[in-house]
Amino acid sequence: MEAPKAHNGDLTARETCKAGFSEEDYTALISQNILEGEKVLKVKFSSCLGTKGTQYETNSMDFKVGADGTVFATRELQIPSEEVAFTVTAWDRQTAERWDAMVRLLVAQTSSALPGHKPQKGKKAAAPDPAGPLNDTLLPWPQHQHANGLRRQKRDWVIPPINVPENSRGPFPQQLVRIRSDKDNDIPIRYSITGVGADQPPMEVFSIDSMSGRMYVTRPMDREERASYHLRAHAVDMNGNKVENPIDLYIYVIDMNDNRPEFINQVYNGSVDEGSKPGTYVMTVTANDADDSTTANGMVRYRIVTQTPQSPSQNMFTINSETGDIVTVAAGLDREYAGEVPENRVETVVANLTVMDRDQPHSPNWNAVYRIISGDPSGHFSIRTDPVTNEGMVTVVKAVDYELNRAFMLTVMVSNQAPLASGIQMSFQSTAGVTISVMDVNEAPYFPSNHKLIRLEEGVPTGTVLTTFSAVDPDRFMQQSVRYSKLSDPANWLHVNATNGQVTTAAILDRESLYVKNNVYEATFLAADNGIPPASGTGTLQIYLIDINDNAPELLPKEAQVCEKPSLNAINITAADADMDPNVGPYVFELPFVPATVRRNWTIARLNGDYAQLSLRILYLEAGMYDVPVIVTDSGNPPLSNTSIIKVKVCPCDENGDCTTVGAVAAAGLGTGAIVAILICIVILLTMVLLFVMWMKRREKERHTKQLLIDPEDDVRDNILKYDEEGGGEEDQDYDLSQLQQPEAMEHVLSKAAGVRRVDERPVGAEPQYPARPVVPHPGDIGDFINEGLRAADNDPTAPPYDSLLVFDYEGSGSTAGSVSSLNSSSSGDQDYDYLNDWGPRFKKLADMYGGGED
């Protein structure tokens, strides 16, 4: 390559910048037939003065170099040789400096086209291998004809590169080529390959059949991962001795257009002075394509898609399709106003527009009317006029989204309320551009599919992955993370991965659970970001559970009744299953073989798919309670069966087929012997009660006729005791006062020991309940009081003496008080009761009552 030439005075520039081609020698593989304008490769040149002043030349008449370094054919060509070489020159128009690079174009050929290859005498040329897709056989160790026969040439051929298209669909391994040495006709030869992609990482991308020499690629190629491979082919004999020199094999991965160009930056900010002239440079945008830049697959072209606002010109800017330079092409750039607004905010004033009008203030000729004429197709903004200042207030009326529009370029027109006078033209200054910047705020994540419905069978094992219920964060430019958690999981069946939202089962899902409604189980999840402040959104996952046969059927009813002799009242039974169709009926009803008495005593007949009848098989079965096991099987796949026990009451029946009273008792579980025993016990009990009653009556009679033998001196009742010495008192009178209590009080009777009851006491035991005796106020006269008590006792059937002679206990020999019959009436006559004063303090009160006269 010729050394770069430099002009005088350019020494400083050469020391700080090194210009030249990226490579001294460019090599590319081409086909034998080339079309006019077909691009073969691209050279890269860097200049210290930029690329604008660089031009390319070539010494070839068949190929030219474009302004971007692309080498293309000037006409349709058919390459006769295996290699085409020419020089590409880059020179600077300002300095006249020149740089050269060599370009070599290799033409791929089959073995039959290899120069110098001729079939040996008596031998046929190796035919292409039909097994491989290329069917090419390379003879990398050629022989030359001499007078004394064949002799090996000192140097071997340079094998043309082997082309492998990227992203091939196979099948793999896919044959590329077959390598042969002409010595394999004489001795067995072993072939092998070494290098990156064979025995060096990445390993085993290429392989070779050691016996046949067929070379394969084992997987799809990716040119963007590696564009070429350099291997070496070896040929040895069976003892490992080298029979040929190693040959270099170059494998090129042919580019496919499988990558789209991407801009280096998402946003490019440029600036230009308002009022700039057309052709003013604004900025440069740059995009890269991972495909081969020497082919059309990787060559990037630029164009402007949209421009906002479209005024004052729809084509205010243009872009260089090859370099990405943006320049102005029209005049009229005017910067007047700017504002900003947070996203999702409405009814906010974002900018104020000021207008100058020399007409009379606050008149229709002065009042301004603002109108947005472009830049807001969705109607996010409106402009209201301030009636005092005549300013235009740009207001958000529809929320904006930062992720969709980060800025709005509005074109606003202003006019007066009254039209302009005739002949007055609208001024250019009546329009202005307004830039509204949208500020990004943290927005809540959301679930794109909400409610999300999935279907699966119930009973899946714990840890089964159900779905990935992930949320989307609208804030694409905030670099935030989203965390997931459960809000509602009624049965606690689910687990959610906090990082990616993957939902797995934490327990067995049961369709028959109370938490499942209409076969659907519902859970709610929360997605929260880590923004400032954090925001969260909810999503509902619905799981439709497909039924499996996981519930055995149950029999109904659990209890029944039949007659001890076969009749028409058989037991109708049915089956209930918690599953659903087709895992329910029709059911199969049958009796078990064990115990044998079941099938001997009973029989079951199926009425339809859901019902059956259980009845007696024998002519008579003793009354009692029987547990009858019945096996019921559903129609699921696989079917499930269950043995249910029906408690059957067998009883004697009347002519209507109903259980008799005795039969019901017998059927309760008592045999005939037990019933007889119970009846005998009842008779004995009644006999004992009758004897007890007779004994009581006899004793009553004896007590009526027996005279009481109580010593009058020992009878202290109704006697007057005189205390002659001090110290005596009521503590000396140890009397049983309970005998003076009324018969109605039962407490003392129940607590009294056996054998001390009086005959006039009410008997202890159950008595018929009668209305309570009416309470009569104490009469003023003691005689009336006694008569009323006598009459009440006579009318009370529960009072003693119970239709028998009333016998009172002996009360002593008498009393100086005489008879009390005179108390029958308060008008029995005047009596002197003063003598009662001598009987003690107890009778003094009685003397005062009856002897006190009017007092």
C-alpha positions in Angstrom: 0.0 0.0 0.0 1.3 3.4 -0.9 2.3 5.6 2.1 0.0 8.6 2.7 1.2 11.8 1.2 1.3 15.0 3.2 1.5 18.6 2.3 3.8 21.1 3.9 2.4 22.5 7.1 0.3 19.4 7.9 2.8 17.9 10.3 0.7 18.8 13.4 -2.4 17.3 12.0 -0.6 14.1 11.1 0.7 13.8 14.6 -2.7 14.1 16.2 -4.8 12.2 13.6 -4.1 9.1 11.6 -6.1 8.9 8.4 -6.4 5.8 6.2 -8.4 2.7 5.3 -9.4 0.4 8.1 -7.7 -2.5 6.3 -4.9 -2.8 3.7 -6.4 -5.7 1.9 -10.2 -6.3 1.6 -11.4 -9.8 0.5 -14.9 -10.8 -0.4 -16.5 -13.9 -1.9 -18.6 -13.4 -5.1 -20.5 -15.5 -7.5 -19.3 -16.1 -11.0 -22.2 -14.0 -12.5 -22.7 -10.5 -11.2 -25.5 -8.1 -12.2 -25.1 -4.4 -13.0 -25.1 -2.3 -9.8 -24.7 -5.3 -7.5 -22.8 -4.4 -4.4 -19.9 -6.7 -3.5 -18.4 -5.1 -0.4 -17.8 -1.8 1.5 -14.5 -0.2 2.3 -14.1 1.9 5.4 -12.0 5.1 5.4 -11.4 7.6 8.2 -10.2 11.1 7.4 -9.0 13.7 9.9 -11.0 16.3 8.0 -14.3 14.4 7.9 -15.9 12.5 5.1 -17.4 15.4 3.3 -14.3 16.1 1.2 -13.3 12.5 0.5 -13.7 10.9 -2.9 -13.0 7.3 -4.1 -11.5 6.0 -7.3 -10.6 2.5 -8.6 -8.3 1.3 -11.4 -10.9 -1.3 -12.4 -13.2 -0.7 -15.4 -15.8 -3.2 -14.0 -16.2 -1.8 -10.5 -16.7 1.6 -8.9 -16.8 2.9 -5.4 -19.6 5.0 -4.0 -19.4 8.1 -1.8 -20.0 5.9 1.3 -17.2 3.3 0.3 -19.6 0.8 -1.3 -18.0 -1.2 -4.1 -20.4 -2.1 -6.9 -20.3 -3.5 -10.4 -20.7 -1.0 -13.3 -22.1 -3.6 -15.7 -23.2 -7.2 -15.8 -20.1 -9.5 -15.5 -19.2 -13.1 -15.8 -15.9 -13.7 -14.0 -13.7 -16.2 -15.9 -11.0 -16.6 -13.3 -11.1 -17.5 -9.6 -9.9 -14.1 -8.3 -10.4 -10.5 -9.3 -8.0 -7.9 -7.8 -8.0 -4.1 -8.1 -7.0 -1.0 -6.1 -9.3 1.5 -4.4 -8.0 5.0 -3.9 -9.3 7.6 -1.4 -8.2 11.2 -1.9 -8.9 14.6 -0.3 -10.1 17.2 -2.7 -8.8 20.1 -0.5 -5.3 18.6 0.3 -5.0 16.2 -2.7 -3.8 13.6 -0.2 -4.3 10.0 -1.4 -4.6 6.6 0.3 -4.8 3.1 -1.4 -6.2 -0.2 -0.5 -6.3 -3.6 -2.3 -9.6 -5.3 -3.0 -9.6 -9.1 -3.8 -12.8 -10.8 -5.0 -12.8 -14.6 -4.8 -15.0 -16.7 -7.0 -16.3 -20.0 -5.5 -15.7 -23.0 -7.8 -16.3 -26.8 -7.6 -13.6 -29.4 -8.0 -14.2 -29.7 -11.7 -13.4 -26.0 -12.1 -10.2 -25.9 -10.1 -7.3 -24.9 -12.2 -4.7 -27.5 -12.9 -6.9 -30.4 -11.9 -7.0 -33.2 -14.5 -8.1 -36.8 -14.1 -5.3 -39.3 -13.8 -4.7 -41.9 -16.5 -6.8 -44.9 -15.9 -8.8 -43.2 -13.2 -12.0 -41.2 -13.3 -12.4 -37.9 -11.6 -14.1 -38.0 -8.2 -17.8 -37.5 -8.8 -19.7 -34.9 -6.6 -21.1 -36.5 -3.5 -24.9 -36.7 -3.9 -25.4 -37.0 -0.2 -24.7 -33.4 0.7 -26.6 -30.3 -0.2 -23.6 -28.7 -2.0 -22.3 -31.9 -3.6 -18.9 -30.2 -3.9 -15.6 -32.3 -3.7 -12.4 -30.4 -3.0 -9.0 -31.8 -3.9 -6.8 -29.5 -1.9 -3.6 -31.4 -2.8 -3.5 -31.2 -6.6 -0.9 -33.0 -8.9 0.8 -31.7 -12.1 1.7 -33.6 -15.2 5.4 -34.0 -15.9 7.5 -36.0 -18.4 8.2 -38.6 -15.8 4.6 -38.8 -14.6 2.8 -37.1 -11.7 4.8 -35.2 -9.1 3.5 -33.2 -6.1 3.7 -29.5 -6.4 5.7 -27.8 -3.7 2.9 -25.5 -2.5 -0.8 -26.3 -2.2 -3.8 -24.6 -3.7 -5.5 -21.8 -1.9 -9.0 -23.2 -1.4 -11.8 -20.7 -2.0 -13.9 -19.8 1.0 -16.9 -22.0 1.9 -20.1 -20.1 2.3 -22.7 -21.0 4.9 -25.9 -18.9 5.1 -26.9 -17.8 8.6 -30.2 -18.9 10.2 -30.4 -22.1 8.2 -33.3 -24.3 9.2 -31.4 -27.5 8.6 -31.8 -30.4 9.0 -28.6 -30.7 10.9 -25.9 -31.8 10.6 -25.8 -30.2 7.2 -23.1 -31.2 4.7 -20.9 -28.4 3.5 -18.2 -30.0 1.3 -16.1 -33.1 0.9 -12.4 -33.0 1.2 -10.3 -35.6 -0.6 -6.7 -36.5 -1.2 -5.9 -38.4 -4.4 -3.8 -40.8 -2.3 -6.9 -42.3 -0.8 -7.1 -44.5 -3.9 -3.9 -46.3 -2.7 -4.0 -46.2 1.1 -6.7 -45.5 3.7 -6.6 -42.0 4.9 -8.0 -40.3 8.0 -9.3 -36.7 7.8 -9.6 -34.2 10.6 -10.2 -30.5 11.1 -8.8 -28.2 13.8 -9.4 -24.6 14.8 -12.0 -22.3 16.3 -15.4 -24.0 15.8 -13.9 -27.5 15.6 -11.7 -28.4 18.5 -11.6 -24.9 20.0 -14.5 -22.9 21.5 -17.1 -22.7 20.3 -16.7 -26.4 20.1 -18.1 -28.8 17.5 -19.7 -26.2 15.3 -18.2 -28.1 12.4 -17.4 -31.8 12.2 -15.9 -34.1 9.6 -16.3 -37.8 8.8 -12.8 -39.1 9.3 -13.2 -41.8 6.6 -15.2 -40.1 3.8 -13.9 -36.5 4.4 -17.4 -35.1 4.4 -17.5 -31.9 6.4 -20.7 -30.8 8.2 -22.1 -27.8 10.1 -24.0 -28.9 13.2 -26.2 -25.9 14.0 -27.6 -22.7 12.6 -25.0 -19.9 12.1 -25.4 -16.3 13.3 -23.2 -13.9 11.4 -23.7 -11.2 14.1 -22.1 -13.6 16.6 -19.2 -14.7 14.3 -18.8 -13.8 10.7 -16.1 -16.2 9.6 -14.1 -19.3 10.8 -10.6 -20.4 9.9 -10.0 -24.1 10.0 -7.2 -26.4 9.0 -7.8 -29.8 7.3 -5.4 -32.7 8.0 -4.9 -36.0 6.2 -3.0 -38.9 7.9 -2.6 -42.6 7.3 -4.0 -45.3 9.6 -0.8 -45.0 11.7 -1.2 -41.3 12.2 1.6 -40.3 9.8 1.0 -37.2 7.8 0.4 -37.8 4.2 -0.5 -34.3 3.1 0.3 -30.8 4.4 -2.4 -29.1 6.4 -4.7 -27.0 4.3 -6.4 -23.7 5.4 -10.2 -23.7 5.1 -12.1 -20.3 5.3 -15.8 -20.5 6.2 -17.8 -17.3 5.7 -21.3 -16.9 7.2 -23.5 -15.3 4.6 -25.5 -12.4 6.0 -29.3 -12.5 6.0 -31.3 -9.3 6.7 -32.4 -10.4 10.2 -31.6 -7.2 12.2 -33.4 -3.9 11.9 -31.5 -0.7 12.3 -31.6 1.0 15.7 -30.9 4.6 16.6 -28.0 5.0 19.1 -30.2 7.4 21.1 -33.9 7.3 21.7 -34.1 11.1 21.7 -32.0 13.6 19.8 -32.0 17.2 20.9 -31.0 19.8 18.4 -31.2 23.5 18.2 -31.3 26.2 15.6 -31.7 29.9 15.7 -35.1 31.3 14.8 -35.2 32.9 11.5 -32.3 30.7 10.2 -31.8 30.5 6.5 -32.5 27.3 4.6 -29.6 24.9 4.6 -28.7 25.6 8.2 -27.3 22.5 10.0 -29.5 21.4 13.0 -28.2 17.9 14.1 -27.1 14.5 13.1 -28.9 11.3 13.9 -27.1 7.9 13.8 -28.5 4.4 13.5 -26.6 1.1 13.5 -27.6 -2.2 11.8 -26.1 -5.4 13.1 -26.2 -7.0 9.6 -23.3 -6.9 7.2 -22.6 -3.2 6.4 -20.9 -4.1 3.1 -24.3 -5.4 1.8 -27.7 -3.9 1.4 -28.7 -5.8 4.6 -26.7 -3.6 6.8 -26.7 -0.3 4.9 -28.8 2.3 6.7 -30.9 5.0 5.0 -32.7 7.9 6.8 -35.9 9.8 6.1 -38.1 12.1 8.1 -41.5 10.6 8.8 -43.4 13.4 10.4 -42.9 17.0 11.4 -44.8 18.8 14.1 -46.1 21.4 13.8 -46.7 21.5 10.1 -46.6 25.3 10.0 -45.3 27.6 8.9 -44.2 24.9 6.4 -44.9 21.2 6.2 -41.3 20.5 5.1 -39.3 22.8 7.4 -36.4 20.3 7.7 -34.7 17.6 5.5 -32.4 14.8 6.4 -29.4 13.3 4.4 -30.5 9.7 3.6 -26.9 8.4 4.0 -25.3 10.5 6.8 -28.4 11.4 8.9 -27.6 15.2 8.9 -30.7 17.3 9.5 -30.8 20.8 7.9 -33.4 23.5 7.4 -35.0 23.8 3.9 -37.5 26.6 4.5 -37.7 29.9 6.3 -40.1 31.1 8.9 -38.8 29.5 12.1 -40.2 31.6 15.0 -39.9 30.8 18.7 -42.6 32.6 20.8 -43.9 30.6 23.7 -43.2 27.4 25.7 -44.8 25.6 28.6 -44.8 22.3 30.4 -47.5 20.0 32.0 -47.4 16.9 34.1 -49.0 13.9 32.5 -52.5 12.9 33.5 -53.3 16.4 34.7 -56.3 18.4 33.4 -57.7 21.9 33.8 -54.2 23.3 34.2 -52.9 26.5 32.6 -49.5 25.6 30.9 -48.7 28.7 29.0 -49.8 32.3 28.6 -49.9 34.0 25.1 -49.4 37.7 24.8 -50.8 39.7 21.9 -50.3 43.3 20.9 -53.3 45.2 19.5 -53.4 49.0 19.0 -57.2 49.1 18.7 -59.3 50.5 21.5 -58.9 48.2 24.6 -61.8 46.1 25.7 -63.7 46.6 22.4 -64.6 43.9 19.8 -61.7 45.3 17.7 -59.3 44.6 20.6 -60.6 41.5 22.1 -58.5 38.5 21.0 -59.8 35.1 20.0 -57.2 32.3 20.1 -57.5 29.1 18.0 -55.2 26.1 17.8 -54.8 25.3 14.1 -52.3 22.4 14.2 -50.3 20.2 16.6 -53.1 18.9 18.7 -55.2 16.4 16.7 -56.6 14.7 19.8 -57.8 17.9 21.4 -55.7 17.9 24.5 -55.5 21.7 24.8 -57.8 24.7 24.5 -57.0 28.4 24.7 -59.1 30.8 26.8 -58.9 34.5 26.6 -58.3 36.6 29.8 -61.0 39.3 29.5 -58.7 41.8 31.5 -55.3 41.3 30.0 -56.4 39.9 26.6 -53.8 37.0 27.1 -54.4 33.5 25.8 -54.3 30.9 28.5 -53.3 27.5 27.1 -55.2 25.0 29.2 -55.1 21.2 29.4 -58.6 19.8 28.8 -57.7 16.2 28.1 -54.9 14.3 30.0 -51.7 13.8 28.1 -49.5 10.7 28.3 -45.7 11.2 28.5 -45.1 7.7 27.0 -47.1 8.7 23.9 -46.3 12.4 23.5 -43.4 14.0 25.3 -43.9 17.3 23.6 -46.6 19.1 21.6 -45.8 21.8 19.0 -48.9 23.8 18.7 -49.6 26.4 16.1 -51.9 29.1 17.4 -53.8 31.7 15.4 -55.2 34.8 17.0 -57.8 37.1 15.6 -60.1 39.9 16.9 -63.7 39.4 18.0 -64.7 41.8 15.2 -63.5 41.0 11.6 -60.7 43.2 10.1 -61.8 46.1 8.0 -62.1 45.6 4.3 -58.7 45.6 2.6 -56.7 44.8 5.7 -54.6 41.6 5.3 -54.0 39.1 8.2 -50.5 39.7 9.6 -47.9 37.0 9.6 -47.5 37.6 13.3 -51.1 36.5 13.9 -49.7 32.9 14.2 -47.2 31.5 16.7 -45.7 28.2 17.7 -46.2 27.0 21.3 -44.0 24.1 22.6 -45.7 22.2 25.4 -43.3 19.7 27.2 -44.9 16.8 29.1 -43.4 15.9 32.4 -43.2 12.2 33.3 -44.9 11.2 36.6 -45.0 7.8 38.2 -48.0 5.8 37.0 -49.5 2.7 38.5 -48.7 -0.7 36.9 -51.6 -2.4 35.2 -52.5 -5.9 34.2 -53.2 -6.0 30.4 -55.5 -9.0 30.8 -57.8 -8.3 33.7 -59.8 -10.4 34.5 -57.5 -13.2 33.3 -59.1 -16.6 32.9 -57.2 -19.9 32.8 -58.5 -23.5 32.7 -57.0 -26.5 34.3 -58.0 -29.8 35.9 -58.6 -29.8 39.7 -56.2 -31.8 41.8 -52.9 -30.8 40.1 -49.9 -31.4 42.4 -48.5 -28.6 44.6 -45.9 -26.5 42.8 -47.6 -26.7 39.4 -47.0 -23.5 37.3 -50.4 -22.1 36.4 -49.5 -18.9 34.5 -47.4 -15.8 34.6 -49.7 -13.0 35.6 -47.5 -10.0 35.0 -48.3 -6.3 34.9 -47.0 -3.6 32.6 -45.5 -0.4 34.0 -46.5 2.6 31.8 -43.4 4.4 32.9 -41.1 3.0 30.2 -38.4 5.6 30.8 -38.1 5.5 34.6 -36.2 2.2 34.9 -38.4 0.9 37.6 -39.1 -2.6 38.9 -42.5 -4.2 39.7 -43.1 -6.5 42.7 -46.0 -8.9 43.0 -48.0 -10.0 46.0 -51.4 -11.6 46.8 -54.4 -9.5 47.9 -57.0 -12.2 48.0 -56.6 -15.9 48.0 -59.5 -17.3 50.0 -58.4 -20.9 50.2 -54.6 -20.0 50.3 -54.1 -22.3 47.2 -51.7 -20.1 45.3 -48.2 -18.6 45.4 -46.9 -15.7 43.3 -43.3 -15.0 42.4 -42.6 -11.5 43.7 -40.3 -10.8 40.8 -41.9 -12.0 37.6 -45.5 -12.7 38.7 -45.4 -16.4 38.0 -48.3 -18.1 39.8 -47.9 -21.7 41.1 -50.1 -23.9 43.3 -49.4 -24.0 47.0 -52.0 -26.6 47.7 -54.3 -29.0 45.9 -57.1 -27.2 44.0 -60.5 -28.8 44.7 -63.5 -28.0 42.5 -65.9 -29.1 45.2 -64.5 -26.6 47.7 -66.8 -24.0 49.2 -64.4 -21.3 47.8 -65.2 -22.3 44.2 -68.3 -20.7 42.6 -69.6 -22.1 39.4 -66.4 -24.0 38.9 -64.3 -20.8 39.1 -61.8 -19.9 41.8 -60.9 -16.2 42.0 -57.8 -14.6 43.4 -56.6 -11.0 43.3 -53.0 -9.8 43.0 -51.2 -6.6 43.6 -48.4 -5.1 41.4 -46.4 -2.3 42.9 -43.5 -0.3 41.5 -40.7 1.3 43.4 -41.3 4.8 42.1 -41.5 8.0 44.2 -44.2 7.9 45.4 -44.9 4.1 44.8 -47.9 3.2 42.7 -49.8 0.0 42.5 -52.5 -1.7 40.5 -54.6 -4.8 41.0 -55.5 -7.7 38.8 -57.9 -10.6 39.1 -57.0 -14.2 38.1 -59.9 -16.6 37.5 -59.2 -20.3 37.5 -61.8 -22.5 35.9 -61.4 -25.9 37.4 -62.2 -28.9 35.2 -63.8 -31.7 37.2 -62.0 -35.0 37.7 -63.5 -38.1 39.3 -62.2 -37.5 42.8 -65.4 -38.1 44.9 -67.1 -41.4 45.5 -70.9 -41.5 45.4 -73.0 -41.7 48.6 -76.3 -43.5 49.1 -79.5 -41.9 50.2 -81.5 -42.4 52.5 -79.4 -43.5 55.4 -82.3 -45.1 57.2 -85.4 -46.9 56.0 -88.2 -49.3 57.1 -89.7 -52.4 55.5 -92.1 -55.2 56.6 -90.8 -58.5 57.9 -92.5 -60.2 55.1 -92.0 -59.3 51.4 -94.5 -56.7 50.2 -94.8 -53.8 47.8 -93.1 -51.3 50.1 -89.6 -51.8 48.9 -86.9 -49.2 49.8 -86.1 -46.6 47.0 -82.5 -45.6 47.2 -80.5 -43.1 45.1 -76.9 -41.9 44.9 -75.4 -38.4 45.4 -72.0 -37.4 44.0 -70.1 -34.2 44.6 -68.6 -34.4 41.1 -70.3 -33.3 37.9 -71.0 -34.9 34.5 -69.5 -37.2 33.2 -68.1 -38.3 36.6 -71.5 -39.0 38.1 -74.3 -41.3 36.9 -75.5 -43.7 35.7 -74.6 -45.6 38.8 -74.2 -49.3 39.5 -75.9 -50.6 42.6 -74.9 -54.0 44.1 -74.7 -55.9 47.3 -71.4 -57.2 48.7 -70.6 -60.9 48.8 -69.4 -60.6 52.4 -71.1 -61.2 54.7 -73.1 -63.8 52.9 -76.3 -63.0 54.9 -76.6 -59.7 52.9 -77.2 -61.4 49.5 -79.2 -64.2 51.2 -81.6 -61.8 52.9 -81.8 -58.9 50.5 -81.9 -58.1 46.9 -81.4 -54.9 44.9 -82.9 -54.0 41.6 -81.8 -51.0 39.5 -84.7 -48.8 38.3 -82.7 -46.4 36.2 -79.3 -44.7 36.1 -79.8 -43.0 39.4 -82.3 -45.0 41.4 -82.6 -48.6 42.7 -84.9 -50.6 45.0 -83.8 -52.6 48.0 -86.2 -55.3 49.2 -86.3 -58.6 51.1 -85.2 -61.7 49.3 -86.5 -64.3 51.8 -90.1 -64.9 52.8 -89.7 -63.7 56.4 -87.0 -61.8 58.4 -87.3 -61.3 62.1 -88.2 -57.8 63.2 -85.2 -55.7 64.2 -82.6 -53.2 63.0 -80.3 -54.3 60.2 -77.3 -52.7 58.7 -77.4 -53.4 55.0 -74.2 -52.5 53.0 -74.7 -51.4 49.4 -71.9 -50.8 46.9 -72.5 -47.9 44.5 -70.1 -47.1 41.6 -70.1 -44.0 39.4 -69.4 -43.6 35.7 -66.1 -41.6 36.0 -62.9 -42.5 34.3 -61.6 -44.3 36.3 -64.8 -45.1 38.2 -65.0 -44.7 42.0 -67.1 -46.9 44.3 -68.2 -46.6 47.8 -69.9 -48.9 50.3 -72.7 -47.2 52.2 -74.6 -48.7 55.2 -78.4 -48.3 55.2 -80.0 -48.9 58.6 -83.2 -50.8 57.8 -85.9 -51.3 60.4 -87.8 -54.6 59.8 -91.1 -54.7 61.6 -94.4 -56.6 61.6 -96.9 -54.7 59.4 -100.7 -54.5 59.3 -102.9 -55.1 56.2 -101.9 -51.7 54.9 -98.2 -52.4 55.0 -97.6 -50.1 58.0 -95.7 -51.1 61.1 -97.9 -52.0 64.1 -97.3 -50.6 67.5 -95.9 -53.8 68.9 -94.0 -54.2 65.7 -92.4 -50.8 66.1 -91.2 -51.7 69.6 -89.9 -55.0 68.4 -88.2 -53.4 65.5 -86.4 -51.0 67.9 -84.0 -53.9 68.6 -85.9 -56.0 71.2 -86.7 -59.7 70.7 -89.8 -61.6 71.8 -88.1 -62.8 75.0 -87.2 -59.2 75.9 -90.7 -58.0 75.3 -92.1 -60.8 77.6 -89.6 -59.9 80.3 -90.6 -56.2 80.1 -94.3 -57.1 80.5 -93.6 -59.3 83.5 -91.7 -56.5 85.2 -94.6 -54.2 84.6 -97.1 -56.6 86.2 -94.8 -57.1 89.2 -94.4 -53.4 89.7 -98.2 -52.8 89.6 -98.7 -55.6 92.1 -96.2 -54.0 94.5 -97.9 -50.7 94.2 -101.3 -52.2 95.0 -100.0 -54.1 98.0 -98.4 -50.9 99.3 -101.7 -49.0 99.0 -103.5 -51.7 100.9 -100.9 -51.7 103.6 -101.2 -48.0 104.0 -105.0 -48.2 104.3 -104.8 -50.8 107.0 -102.3 -48.8 109.0 -104.6 -45.8 108.7 -107.4 -47.8 110.2 -105.3 -49.1 113.0 -104.2 -45.6 114.0 -107.9 -44.5 114.0 -108.7 -47.1 116.6 -105.6 -46.9 118.7 -105.7 -44.7 121.7 -102.9 -42.3 122.2 -100.8 -43.2 125.2 -99.0 -40.0 125.9 -98.2 -38.9 129.5 -100.0 -35.6 130.1 -97.0 -34.5 132.1 -94.8 -35.0 129.1 -97.1 -33.1 126.7 -95.9 -29.6 126.8 -98.1 -28.3 124.1 -100.6 -25.6 125.1 -99.3 -25.7 128.8 -98.4 -22.6 130.8 -94.9 -22.7 132.3 -94.0 -20.6 135.2 -90.5 -19.5 135.9 -90.0 -18.9 139.7 -86.3 -18.2 139.6 -84.3 -15.7 137.7 -82.1 -17.0 135.0 -84.9 -19.0 133.5 -85.9 -18.2 130.1 -86.9 -19.4 126.7 -83.7 -21.2 126.3 -85.1 -23.8 128.7 -88.0 -24.5 126.4 -86.6 -27.0 123.8 -89.8 -27.6 121.8 -90.4 -29.0 118.4 -92.2 -26.0 116.9 -92.4 -27.6 113.5 -95.6 -29.4 114.6 -97.3 -26.0 114.8 -96.6 -25.3 111.1 -99.3 -25.4 108.5 -99.8 -28.6 106.5 -99.2 -26.8 103.2 -95.5 -26.3 104.0 -93.7 -29.4 102.7 -90.1 -28.6 103.7 -90.3 -30.0 107.2 -92.1 -33.1 106.0 -89.5 -33.9 103.4 -86.6 -33.4 105.8 -88.2 -35.4 108.7 -86.9 -38.9 109.4 -89.0 -41.9 108.6 -91.6 -42.9 111.2 -92.3 -39.5 112.8 -95.1 -38.3 110.4 -98.4 -37.3 111.8 -101.6 -38.7 110.3 -102.9 -35.2 109.6 -99.9 -34.3 107.5 -100.1 -34.3 103.7 -98.6 -37.5 102.2 -95.2 -37.3 100.5 -95.5 -38.1 96.8 -96.9 -37.0 93.6 -100.3 -35.3 93.9 -102.7 -33.9 91.4 -102.3 -30.2 90.9 -105.3 -28.0 92.0 -105.8 -24.3 92.0 -104.3 -22.6 95.0 -106.6 -22.0 97.9 -107.7 -18.3 98.0 -106.2 -16.2 100.7 -108.8 -14.8 103.0 -107.9 -11.8 105.1 -107.9 -12.4 108.8 -111.4 -11.6 110.1 -111.8 -9.3 113.1 -113.4 -12.1 115.1 -111.5 -15.3 115.9 -114.7 -17.4 115.5 -115.1 -16.2 111.9 -111.5 -17.0 111.3 -111.9 -20.6 112.5 -115.2 -21.1 110.5 -113.6 -19.8 107.4 -110.7 -22.1 107.9 -113.0 -25.1 108.4 -115.0 -24.3 105.3 -111.9 -24.0 103.2 -110.6 -27.3 104.5 -113.9 -29.0 103.7 -113.8 -27.7 100.1 -110.2 -28.6 99.6 -109.9 -32.2 98.3 -106.2 -32.3 99.1 -106.6 -31.4 102.7 -106.6 -34.1 105.4 -108.3 -36.3 106.6 -108.9 -37.5 103.0 -112.4 -38.8 103.6 -111.4 -40.5 106.9 -111.9 -39.8 110.6 -109.7 -37.0 111.8 -107.8 -38.0 114.9 -106.0 -35.3 116.9 -103.2 -36.1 119.3 -103.9 -36.0 123.0 -103.6 -32.5 124.4 -103.7 -33.2 128.2 -106.4 -33.5 130.9 -107.8 -30.1 130.6 -107.4 -26.4 131.2 -108.8 -23.8 133.5 -109.8 -21.8 130.5 -112.6 -24.1 129.8 -114.2 -24.5 126.4 -113.4 -22.1 123.6 -116.8 -22.7 122.0 -117.8 -19.2 123.2 -115.4 -17.8 120.6 -117.9 -18.9 117.9 -119.1 -15.3 117.6 -118.0 -12.0 118.8 -121.5 -11.4 120.2 -121.5 -14.4 122.7 -121.9 -12.1 125.6 -119.7 -10.1 128.0 -116.9 -12.0 129.7 -114.2 -11.0 132.1 -110.9 -11.7 130.5 -108.8 -10.1 133.1 -107.8 -13.4 134.6 -105.7 -13.9 131.5 -103.3 -11.3 132.8 -102.1 -13.7 135.5 -101.1 -16.3 132.9 -98.0 -14.4 131.7 -97.1 -11.9 129.1 -98.2 -14.1 126.2 -101.9 -14.1 127.4 -101.8 -10.4 128.4 -102.1 -9.4 124.8 -105.2 -11.7 124.4 -106.8 -10.1 127.5 -106.2 -6.7 126.1 -107.9 -7.6 122.8 -111.1 -9.1 124.3 -111.3 -7.5 127.7 -110.2 -4.0 126.9 -113.7 -2.8 126.1 -113.9 0.1 123.6 -110.1 0.5 123.7 
